[in-house]
């Protein structure tokens, strides 16, 4: 049974999640199209060598940013985390567990694969990209922790905690 006043909140949460997921997916698809056009392959094992041999690095960086944007939306990275605190409170408990435990971690795994198999960890080490990524993850860790600390609704607290914990993982990967 759902009370009448809870239905609009659930619809807004669903609309927010769908908007972030669809926009993130479309941007990611645009990045994949750029890679396919520039490199001629999307096979993970061939991407690093093909990207290293590509003379047009600007397109590779643009494709990488598009793909990271799409997977970052799925992982709940700042500022694309807005769907998590809205979706958790209105979702049933099993769906909240899937949101926290599976969907966001799949986004983290995809971010990891893009960084290591497309750009390469040695390219990022010590650059402004690594420092910016680390700064963004630290901001998200503290923001998620502080918002979770002050939240009284348990499911919303879980959502903010998920944002914070995902950022701990991303910070570790950035290091």
mmCIF file of the C-alpha atoms, coordinates in Angstrom:
data_MODEL
# 
_entry.id   MODEL 
# 
loop_
_atom_site.group_PDB 
_atom_site.id 
_atom_site.type_symbol 
_atom_site.label_atom_id 
_atom_site.label_alt_id 
_atom_site.label_comp_id 
_atom_site.label_asym_id 
_atom_site.label_entity_id 
_atom_site.label_seq_id 
_atom_site.pdbx_PDB_ins_code 
_atom_site.Cartn_x 
_atom_site.Cartn_y 
_atom_site.Cartn_z 
_atom_site.occupancy 
_atom_site.B_iso_or_equiv 
_atom_site.pdbx_formal_charge 
_atom_site.auth_seq_id 
_atom_site.auth_comp_id 
_atom_site.auth_asym_id 
_atom_site.auth_atom_id 
_atom_site.pdbx_PDB_model_num 
ATOM 1   C CA . UNK A 1 1   ? 0.000  0.000  0.000   1.00 0.00 ? 1   UNK A CA 1 
ATOM 2   C CA . UNK A 1 2   ? 1.364  3.394  -0.990  1.00 0.00 ? 2   UNK A CA 1 
ATOM 3   C CA . UNK A 1 3   ? -0.056 6.551  0.475   1.00 0.00 ? 3   UNK A CA 1 
ATOM 4   C CA . UNK A 1 4   ? -1.316 9.123  -2.023  1.00 0.00 ? 4   UNK A CA 1 
ATOM 5   C CA . UNK A 1 5   ? 1.275  11.753 -1.045  1.00 0.00 ? 5   UNK A CA 1 
ATOM 6   C CA . UNK A 1 6   ? 4.216  9.329  -1.530  1.00 0.00 ? 6   UNK A CA 1 
ATOM 7   C CA . UNK A 1 7   ? 3.447  8.621  -5.178  1.00 0.00 ? 7   UNK A CA 1 
ATOM 8   C CA . UNK A 1 8   ? 4.622  11.993 -6.576  1.00 0.00 ? 8   UNK A CA 1 
ATOM 9   C CA . UNK A 1 9   ? 7.931  11.616 -4.703  1.00 0.00 ? 9   UNK A CA 1 
ATOM 10  C CA . UNK A 1 10  ? 8.440  8.156  -6.159  1.00 0.00 ? 10  UNK A CA 1 
ATOM 11  C CA . UNK A 1 11  ? 7.673  9.443  -9.635  1.00 0.00 ? 11  UNK A CA 1 
ATOM 12  C CA . UNK A 1 12  ? 10.135 12.328 -9.245  1.00 0.00 ? 12  UNK A CA 1 
ATOM 13  C CA . UNK A 1 13  ? 12.795 9.904  -8.012  1.00 0.00 ? 13  UNK A CA 1 
ATOM 14  C CA . UNK A 1 14  ? 12.185 7.612  -10.972 1.00 0.00 ? 14  UNK A CA 1 
ATOM 15  C CA . UNK A 1 15  ? 12.310 10.538 -13.383 1.00 0.00 ? 15  UNK A CA 1 
ATOM 16  C CA . UNK A 1 16  ? 15.582 11.757 -11.859 1.00 0.00 ? 16  UNK A CA 1 
ATOM 17  C CA . UNK A 1 17  ? 17.147 8.297  -12.038 1.00 0.00 ? 17  UNK A CA 1 
ATOM 18  C CA . UNK A 1 18  ? 16.015 7.788  -15.621 1.00 0.00 ? 18  UNK A CA 1 
ATOM 19  C CA . UNK A 1 19  ? 17.236 11.231 -16.671 1.00 0.00 ? 19  UNK A CA 1 
ATOM 20  C CA . UNK A 1 20  ? 20.689 10.712 -15.156 1.00 0.00 ? 20  UNK A CA 1 
ATOM 21  C CA . UNK A 1 21  ? 20.920 7.139  -16.480 1.00 0.00 ? 21  UNK A CA 1 
ATOM 22  C CA . UNK A 1 22  ? 19.775 8.010  -19.992 1.00 0.00 ? 22  UNK A CA 1 
ATOM 23  C CA . UNK A 1 23  ? 21.899 11.151 -20.301 1.00 0.00 ? 23  UNK A CA 1 
ATOM 24  C CA . UNK A 1 24  ? 24.907 9.295  -18.876 1.00 0.00 ? 24  UNK A CA 1 
ATOM 25  C CA . UNK A 1 25  ? 24.310 6.379  -21.225 1.00 0.00 ? 25  UNK A CA 1 
ATOM 26  C CA . UNK A 1 26  ? 23.984 8.628  -24.261 1.00 0.00 ? 26  UNK A CA 1 
ATOM 27  C CA . UNK A 1 27  ? 27.176 10.528 -23.421 1.00 0.00 ? 27  UNK A CA 1 
ATOM 28  C CA . UNK A 1 28  ? 28.962 7.211  -22.871 1.00 0.00 ? 28  UNK A CA 1 
ATOM 29  C CA . UNK A 1 29  ? 27.672 5.938  -26.220 1.00 0.00 ? 29  UNK A CA 1 
ATOM 30  C CA . UNK A 1 30  ? 28.958 9.106  -27.879 1.00 0.00 ? 30  UNK A CA 1 
ATOM 31  C CA . UNK A 1 31  ? 32.387 8.382  -26.375 1.00 0.00 ? 31  UNK A CA 1 
ATOM 32  C CA . UNK A 1 32  ? 32.267 4.811  -27.667 1.00 0.00 ? 32  UNK A CA 1 
ATOM 33  C CA . UNK A 1 33  ? 31.349 6.066  -31.141 1.00 0.00 ? 33  UNK A CA 1 
ATOM 34  C CA . UNK A 1 34  ? 34.313 8.464  -31.017 1.00 0.00 ? 34  UNK A CA 1 
ATOM 35  C CA . UNK A 1 35  ? 36.628 5.597  -30.058 1.00 0.00 ? 35  UNK A CA 1 
ATOM 36  C CA . UNK A 1 36  ? 35.275 3.331  -32.772 1.00 0.00 ? 36  UNK A CA 1 
ATOM 37  C CA . UNK A 1 37  ? 35.638 6.067  -35.375 1.00 0.00 ? 37  UNK A CA 1 
ATOM 38  C CA . UNK A 1 38  ? 39.178 6.992  -34.320 1.00 0.00 ? 38  UNK A CA 1 
ATOM 39  C CA . UNK A 1 39  ? 40.632 3.580  -33.377 1.00 0.00 ? 39  UNK A CA 1 
ATOM 40  C CA . UNK A 1 40  ? 38.513 1.113  -35.340 1.00 0.00 ? 40  UNK A CA 1 
ATOM 41  C CA . UNK A 1 41  ? 38.152 -1.213 -32.353 1.00 0.00 ? 41  UNK A CA 1 
ATOM 42  C CA . UNK A 1 42  ? 36.370 -1.465 -29.030 1.00 0.00 ? 42  UNK A CA 1 
ATOM 43  C CA . UNK A 1 43  ? 38.070 -4.673 -27.896 1.00 0.00 ? 43  UNK A CA 1 
ATOM 44  C CA . UNK A 1 44  ? 39.382 -3.980 -24.390 1.00 0.00 ? 44  UNK A CA 1 
ATOM 45  C CA . UNK A 1 45  ? 42.664 -5.840 -24.889 1.00 0.00 ? 45  UNK A CA 1 
ATOM 46  C CA . UNK A 1 46  ? 43.438 -3.811 -28.036 1.00 0.00 ? 46  UNK A CA 1 
ATOM 47  C CA . UNK A 1 47  ? 42.391 -0.356 -26.808 1.00 0.00 ? 47  UNK A CA 1 
ATOM 48  C CA . UNK A 1 48  ? 45.560 0.711  -25.023 1.00 0.00 ? 48  UNK A CA 1 
ATOM 49  C CA . UNK A 1 49  ? 47.863 -0.126 -27.946 1.00 0.00 ? 49  UNK A CA 1 
ATOM 50  C CA . UNK A 1 50  ? 45.482 1.464  -30.450 1.00 0.00 ? 50  UNK A CA 1 
ATOM 51  C CA . UNK A 1 51  ? 45.120 4.620  -28.337 1.00 0.00 ? 51  UNK A CA 1 
ATOM 52  C CA . UNK A 1 52  ? 48.887 4.872  -27.849 1.00 0.00 ? 52  UNK A CA 1 
ATOM 53  C CA . UNK A 1 53  ? 49.419 4.646  -31.620 1.00 0.00 ? 53  UNK A CA 1 
ATOM 54  C CA . UNK A 1 54  ? 46.698 7.177  -32.411 1.00 0.00 ? 54  UNK A CA 1 
ATOM 55  C CA . UNK A 1 55  ? 48.098 10.573 -33.476 1.00 0.00 ? 55  UNK A CA 1 
ATOM 56  C CA . UNK A 1 56  ? 44.929 12.470 -32.493 1.00 0.00 ? 56  UNK A CA 1 
ATOM 57  C CA . UNK A 1 57  ? 45.086 12.383 -28.673 1.00 0.00 ? 57  UNK A CA 1 
ATOM 58  C CA . UNK A 1 58  ? 42.397 15.059 -28.301 1.00 0.00 ? 58  UNK A CA 1 
ATOM 59  C CA . UNK A 1 59  ? 39.744 12.693 -29.609 1.00 0.00 ? 59  UNK A CA 1 
ATOM 60  C CA . UNK A 1 60  ? 40.968 9.931  -27.263 1.00 0.00 ? 60  UNK A CA 1 
ATOM 61  C CA . UNK A 1 61  ? 40.740 12.306 -24.284 1.00 0.00 ? 61  UNK A CA 1 
ATOM 62  C CA . UNK A 1 62  ? 37.281 13.511 -25.346 1.00 0.00 ? 62  UNK A CA 1 
ATOM 63  C CA . UNK A 1 63  ? 36.072 9.920  -25.727 1.00 0.00 ? 63  UNK A CA 1 
ATOM 64  C CA . UNK A 1 64  ? 37.575 8.992  -22.343 1.00 0.00 ? 64  UNK A CA 1 
ATOM 65  C CA . UNK A 1 65  ? 35.841 11.902 -20.631 1.00 0.00 ? 65  UNK A CA 1 
ATOM 66  C CA . UNK A 1 66  ? 32.509 10.990 -22.261 1.00 0.00 ? 66  UNK A CA 1 
ATOM 67  C CA . UNK A 1 67  ? 32.835 7.360  -21.184 1.00 0.00 ? 67  UNK A CA 1 
ATOM 68  C CA . UNK A 1 68  ? 33.873 8.336  -17.648 1.00 0.00 ? 68  UNK A CA 1 
ATOM 69  C CA . UNK A 1 69  ? 30.889 10.697 -17.459 1.00 0.00 ? 69  UNK A CA 1 
ATOM 70  C CA . UNK A 1 70  ? 28.511 7.882  -18.388 1.00 0.00 ? 70  UNK A CA 1 
ATOM 71  C CA . UNK A 1 71  ? 29.997 5.351  -15.984 1.00 0.00 ? 71  UNK A CA 1 
ATOM 72  C CA . UNK A 1 72  ? 30.417 8.040  -13.313 1.00 0.00 ? 72  UNK A CA 1 
ATOM 73  C CA . UNK A 1 73  ? 26.672 8.650  -13.462 1.00 0.00 ? 73  UNK A CA 1 
ATOM 74  C CA . UNK A 1 74  ? 26.119 4.944  -12.829 1.00 0.00 ? 74  UNK A CA 1 
ATOM 75  C CA . UNK A 1 75  ? 28.688 4.914  -10.004 1.00 0.00 ? 75  UNK A CA 1 
ATOM 76  C CA . UNK A 1 76  ? 27.136 7.930  -8.297  1.00 0.00 ? 76  UNK A CA 1 
ATOM 77  C CA . UNK A 1 77  ? 30.191 10.173 -8.647  1.00 0.00 ? 77  UNK A CA 1 
ATOM 78  C CA . UNK A 1 78  ? 29.850 13.841 -7.734  1.00 0.00 ? 78  UNK A CA 1 
ATOM 79  C CA . UNK A 1 79  ? 28.045 15.806 -9.227  1.00 0.00 ? 79  UNK A CA 1 
ATOM 80  C CA . UNK A 1 80  ? 26.148 12.944 -10.877 1.00 0.00 ? 80  UNK A CA 1 
ATOM 81  C CA . UNK A 1 81  ? 25.123 11.430 -7.543  1.00 0.00 ? 81  UNK A CA 1 
ATOM 82  C CA . UNK A 1 82  ? 21.776 13.254 -7.341  1.00 0.00 ? 82  UNK A CA 1 
ATOM 83  C CA . UNK A 1 83  ? 19.764 10.169 -8.266  1.00 0.00 ? 83  UNK A CA 1 
ATOM 84  C CA . UNK A 1 84  ? 20.933 8.069  -5.290  1.00 0.00 ? 84  UNK A CA 1 
ATOM 85  C CA . UNK A 1 85  ? 19.408 10.091 -2.399  1.00 0.00 ? 85  UNK A CA 1 
ATOM 86  C CA . UNK A 1 86  ? 16.171 10.432 -4.345  1.00 0.00 ? 86  UNK A CA 1 
ATOM 87  C CA . UNK A 1 87  ? 15.861 6.783  -5.389  1.00 0.00 ? 87  UNK A CA 1 
ATOM 88  C CA . UNK A 1 88  ? 16.796 5.055  -2.105  1.00 0.00 ? 88  UNK A CA 1 
ATOM 89  C CA . UNK A 1 89  ? 13.970 6.329  0.133   1.00 0.00 ? 89  UNK A CA 1 
ATOM 90  C CA . UNK A 1 90  ? 11.215 5.377  -2.306  1.00 0.00 ? 90  UNK A CA 1 
ATOM 91  C CA . UNK A 1 91  ? 12.674 2.048  -3.429  1.00 0.00 ? 91  UNK A CA 1 
ATOM 92  C CA . UNK A 1 92  ? 11.787 -1.248 -1.709  1.00 0.00 ? 92  UNK A CA 1 
ATOM 93  C CA . UNK A 1 93  ? 14.509 -2.617 0.585   1.00 0.00 ? 93  UNK A CA 1 
ATOM 94  C CA . UNK A 1 94  ? 15.801 -5.238 -1.902  1.00 0.00 ? 94  UNK A CA 1 
ATOM 95  C CA . UNK A 1 95  ? 16.054 -2.585 -4.618  1.00 0.00 ? 95  UNK A CA 1 
ATOM 96  C CA . UNK A 1 96  ? 17.967 -0.293 -2.239  1.00 0.00 ? 96  UNK A CA 1 
ATOM 97  C CA . UNK A 1 97  ? 20.419 -3.101 -1.591  1.00 0.00 ? 97  UNK A CA 1 
ATOM 98  C CA . UNK A 1 98  ? 20.920 -3.587 -5.323  1.00 0.00 ? 98  UNK A CA 1 
ATOM 99  C CA . UNK A 1 99  ? 21.391 0.163  -5.820  1.00 0.00 ? 99  UNK A CA 1 
ATOM 100 C CA . UNK A 1 100 ? 24.062 0.315  -3.121  1.00 0.00 ? 100 UNK A CA 1 
ATOM 101 C CA . UNK A 1 101 ? 25.728 -3.016 -3.657  1.00 0.00 ? 101 UNK A CA 1 
ATOM 102 C CA . UNK A 1 102 ? 25.678 -3.734 -7.356  1.00 0.00 ? 102 UNK A CA 1 
ATOM 103 C CA . UNK A 1 103 ? 24.802 -0.821 -9.622  1.00 0.00 ? 103 UNK A CA 1 
ATOM 104 C CA . UNK A 1 104 ? 27.238 1.724  -8.176  1.00 0.00 ? 104 UNK A CA 1 
ATOM 105 C CA . UNK A 1 105 ? 30.063 -0.821 -7.981  1.00 0.00 ? 105 UNK A CA 1 
ATOM 106 C CA . UNK A 1 106 ? 29.501 -1.778 -11.616 1.00 0.00 ? 106 UNK A CA 1 
ATOM 107 C CA . UNK A 1 107 ? 30.066 1.875  -12.471 1.00 0.00 ? 107 UNK A CA 1 
ATOM 108 C CA . UNK A 1 108 ? 33.299 1.869  -10.452 1.00 0.00 ? 108 UNK A CA 1 
ATOM 109 C CA . UNK A 1 109 ? 34.499 -1.253 -12.275 1.00 0.00 ? 109 UNK A CA 1 
ATOM 110 C CA . UNK A 1 110 ? 33.746 0.394  -15.613 1.00 0.00 ? 110 UNK A CA 1 
ATOM 111 C CA . UNK A 1 111 ? 35.617 3.575  -14.587 1.00 0.00 ? 111 UNK A CA 1 
ATOM 112 C CA . UNK A 1 112 ? 38.598 1.416  -13.602 1.00 0.00 ? 112 UNK A CA 1 
ATOM 113 C CA . UNK A 1 113 ? 38.593 -0.400 -16.943 1.00 0.00 ? 113 UNK A CA 1 
ATOM 114 C CA . UNK A 1 114 ? 38.396 2.833  -18.912 1.00 0.00 ? 114 UNK A CA 1 
ATOM 115 C CA . UNK A 1 115 ? 41.285 4.401  -16.990 1.00 0.00 ? 115 UNK A CA 1 
ATOM 116 C CA . UNK A 1 116 ? 43.609 1.413  -17.174 1.00 0.00 ? 116 UNK A CA 1 
ATOM 117 C CA . UNK A 1 117 ? 42.761 -0.014 -20.581 1.00 0.00 ? 117 UNK A CA 1 
ATOM 118 C CA . UNK A 1 118 ? 42.201 3.157  -22.565 1.00 0.00 ? 118 UNK A CA 1 
ATOM 119 C CA . UNK A 1 119 ? 44.214 5.964  -21.027 1.00 0.00 ? 119 UNK A CA 1 
ATOM 120 C CA . UNK A 1 120 ? 46.742 3.930  -19.044 1.00 0.00 ? 120 UNK A CA 1 
ATOM 121 C CA . UNK A 1 121 ? 47.738 4.485  -15.434 1.00 0.00 ? 121 UNK A CA 1 
ATOM 122 C CA . UNK A 1 122 ? 51.237 5.664  -16.346 1.00 0.00 ? 122 UNK A CA 1 
ATOM 123 C CA . UNK A 1 123 ? 49.795 8.504  -18.447 1.00 0.00 ? 123 UNK A CA 1 
ATOM 124 C CA . UNK A 1 124 ? 47.715 9.802  -15.538 1.00 0.00 ? 124 UNK A CA 1 
ATOM 125 C CA . UNK A 1 125 ? 50.267 9.460  -12.745 1.00 0.00 ? 125 UNK A CA 1 
ATOM 126 C CA . UNK A 1 126 ? 51.350 12.891 -11.496 1.00 0.00 ? 126 UNK A CA 1 
ATOM 127 C CA . UNK A 1 127 ? 49.292 14.885 -13.999 1.00 0.00 ? 127 UNK A CA 1 
ATOM 128 C CA . UNK A 1 128 ? 46.609 17.502 -13.453 1.00 0.00 ? 128 UNK A CA 1 
ATOM 129 C CA . UNK A 1 129 ? 44.034 14.866 -14.389 1.00 0.00 ? 129 UNK A CA 1 
ATOM 130 C CA . UNK A 1 130 ? 45.024 12.636 -11.466 1.00 0.00 ? 130 UNK A CA 1 
ATOM 131 C CA . UNK A 1 131 ? 45.120 15.579 -9.044  1.00 0.00 ? 131 UNK A CA 1 
ATOM 132 C CA . UNK A 1 132 ? 41.756 16.850 -10.242 1.00 0.00 ? 132 UNK A CA 1 
ATOM 133 C CA . UNK A 1 133 ? 40.216 13.378 -10.003 1.00 0.00 ? 133 UNK A CA 1 
ATOM 134 C CA . UNK A 1 134 ? 41.609 12.933 -6.482  1.00 0.00 ? 134 UNK A CA 1 
ATOM 135 C CA . UNK A 1 135 ? 40.281 16.343 -5.435  1.00 0.00 ? 135 UNK A CA 1 
ATOM 136 C CA . UNK A 1 136 ? 36.849 15.523 -6.825  1.00 0.00 ? 136 UNK A CA 1 
ATOM 137 C CA . UNK A 1 137 ? 36.753 12.191 -4.996  1.00 0.00 ? 137 UNK A CA 1 
ATOM 138 C CA . UNK A 1 138 ? 37.830 13.769 -1.695  1.00 0.00 ? 138 UNK A CA 1 
ATOM 139 C CA . UNK A 1 139 ? 35.151 16.442 -2.002  1.00 0.00 ? 139 UNK A CA 1 
ATOM 140 C CA . UNK A 1 140 ? 32.615 13.670 -2.610  1.00 0.00 ? 140 UNK A CA 1 
ATOM 141 C CA . UNK A 1 141 ? 33.875 11.637 0.372   1.00 0.00 ? 141 UNK A CA 1 
ATOM 142 C CA . UNK A 1 142 ? 33.409 14.550 2.761   1.00 0.00 ? 142 UNK A CA 1 
ATOM 143 C CA . UNK A 1 143 ? 30.176 15.764 1.196   1.00 0.00 ? 143 UNK A CA 1 
ATOM 144 C CA . UNK A 1 144 ? 28.616 12.288 1.298   1.00 0.00 ? 144 UNK A CA 1 
ATOM 145 C CA . UNK A 1 145 ? 29.778 11.697 4.872   1.00 0.00 ? 145 UNK A CA 1 
ATOM 146 C CA . UNK A 1 146 ? 28.479 15.011 6.177   1.00 0.00 ? 146 UNK A CA 1 
ATOM 147 C CA . UNK A 1 147 ? 25.130 14.653 4.407   1.00 0.00 ? 147 UNK A CA 1 
ATOM 148 C CA . UNK A 1 148 ? 24.788 11.093 5.737   1.00 0.00 ? 148 UNK A CA 1 
ATOM 149 C CA . UNK A 1 149 ? 25.661 12.278 9.245   1.00 0.00 ? 149 UNK A CA 1 
ATOM 150 C CA . UNK A 1 150 ? 22.886 14.862 9.362   1.00 0.00 ? 150 UNK A CA 1 
ATOM 151 C CA . UNK A 1 151 ? 20.240 12.732 7.624   1.00 0.00 ? 151 UNK A CA 1 
ATOM 152 C CA . UNK A 1 152 ? 17.474 11.244 9.791   1.00 0.00 ? 152 UNK A CA 1 
ATOM 153 C CA . UNK A 1 153 ? 15.836 9.000  7.180   1.00 0.00 ? 153 UNK A CA 1 
ATOM 154 C CA . UNK A 1 154 ? 17.739 5.698  7.204   1.00 0.00 ? 154 UNK A CA 1 
ATOM 155 C CA . UNK A 1 155 ? 17.442 4.889  3.491   1.00 0.00 ? 155 UNK A CA 1 
ATOM 156 C CA . UNK A 1 156 ? 18.599 8.366  2.528   1.00 0.00 ? 156 UNK A CA 1 
ATOM 157 C CA . UNK A 1 157 ? 21.509 7.999  4.946   1.00 0.00 ? 157 UNK A CA 1 
ATOM 158 C CA . UNK A 1 158 ? 22.404 4.753  3.161   1.00 0.00 ? 158 UNK A CA 1 
ATOM 159 C CA . UNK A 1 159 ? 22.351 6.610  -0.167  1.00 0.00 ? 159 UNK A CA 1 
ATOM 160 C CA . UNK A 1 160 ? 24.715 9.335  1.026   1.00 0.00 ? 160 UNK A CA 1 
ATOM 161 C CA . UNK A 1 161 ? 26.925 6.726  2.656   1.00 0.00 ? 161 UNK A CA 1 
ATOM 162 C CA . UNK A 1 162 ? 27.053 4.853  -0.658  1.00 0.00 ? 162 UNK A CA 1 
ATOM 163 C CA . UNK A 1 163 ? 28.155 8.027  -2.442  1.00 0.00 ? 163 UNK A CA 1 
ATOM 164 C CA . UNK A 1 164 ? 30.899 8.495  0.146   1.00 0.00 ? 164 UNK A CA 1 
ATOM 165 C CA . UNK A 1 165 ? 32.072 4.871  0.074   1.00 0.00 ? 165 UNK A CA 1 
ATOM 166 C CA . UNK A 1 166 ? 32.182 4.754  -3.728  1.00 0.00 ? 166 UNK A CA 1 
ATOM 167 C CA . UNK A 1 167 ? 34.364 7.857  -3.607  1.00 0.00 ? 167 UNK A CA 1 
ATOM 168 C CA . UNK A 1 168 ? 36.745 6.135  -1.171  1.00 0.00 ? 168 UNK A CA 1 
ATOM 169 C CA . UNK A 1 169 ? 37.180 3.376  -3.750  1.00 0.00 ? 169 UNK A CA 1 
ATOM 170 C CA . UNK A 1 170 ? 37.686 5.889  -6.571  1.00 0.00 ? 170 UNK A CA 1 
ATOM 171 C CA . UNK A 1 171 ? 40.207 7.832  -4.459  1.00 0.00 ? 171 UNK A CA 1 
ATOM 172 C CA . UNK A 1 172 ? 42.160 4.637  -3.860  1.00 0.00 ? 172 UNK A CA 1 
ATOM 173 C CA . UNK A 1 173 ? 42.188 3.949  -7.579  1.00 0.00 ? 173 UNK A CA 1 
ATOM 174 C CA . UNK A 1 174 ? 43.337 7.513  -8.279  1.00 0.00 ? 174 UNK A CA 1 
ATOM 175 C CA . UNK A 1 175 ? 46.266 7.085  -5.890  1.00 0.00 ? 175 UNK A CA 1 
# 
